[in-house]
Amino acid sequence: MDRSLPVAAVVAVVLMCCSGICRGERLGARECEDLGFTGLALCSDCNALSEFVKDQELVEDCRKCCTEDSDDSISKLTFSGAIIEVCMRKLVFYPEVVGFLEEDKDDFRYVEARYSYGSPPKLIMLDDKGEHKETIRQVH
């Protein structure tokens, strides 16, 4: 009987954690970005987050924006284009981005440069329809 309580507690926690995923509640890329998630988090990252952060709502939002961990899911990601978004004033702090834009961008016809005031460098990946699929931010 002593072991039944911990087992029941573990089962209850697992069911609560999986409830959002099982119901198929997923958020779109824009909604996830508004919450601070880029869509690059793996679902195992959300599980690790739950160990360190006690904010259940944050963990649930992470799970709504995460990507499954299987190797197949990563290998199936394809993009048809990209937009490099950056602020002209902040470019001096990112010589790699300047080098790419000045020297290499023309070699990649599906890459567009977009200048947005105050924006740190980020790469916006596009799907076949030219719609926003994923955002990758430059992180120091």
Secondary structure, DSSP 8 states (H G I E B T S, - for coil): -TTHHHHHHHHHHHHHHHHHHHTT----HHHHHHHT--S--BHHHHHHHHHH---HHHHHHHHHH-B---HHHHHT---SEEEEEE-GGGGGG-HHHHHIIIIIGGG-TTEEEEE-TT---EEEEE-TTS-EEEEEE---
